[in-house]
Amino acid sequence: MKKRSKDCAICNTAFDTMYRIQHKNPKTWVFVCKTCLVKVKKDNPLYTYGGTWKR
């Protein structure tokens, strides 16, 4: 089975587990890695979680 990955919208590094979030205006859905997720969600009133994508 082929291993799939996506690039993080913030750090542009490929990961096989990503988090779908909205974190700034305009509110568009992006995929981010766990490290970037922790950074953008802290004290961010625009943060919305939209699910986890796994390979």
Summary of the structure (lengths in Angstrom):
residues: 55
radius of gyration: 11.2
end to end distance: 10.4
largest distance: 39.5
contacts: 133
relative contact order: 0.32
helix: 15%
strand: 36%
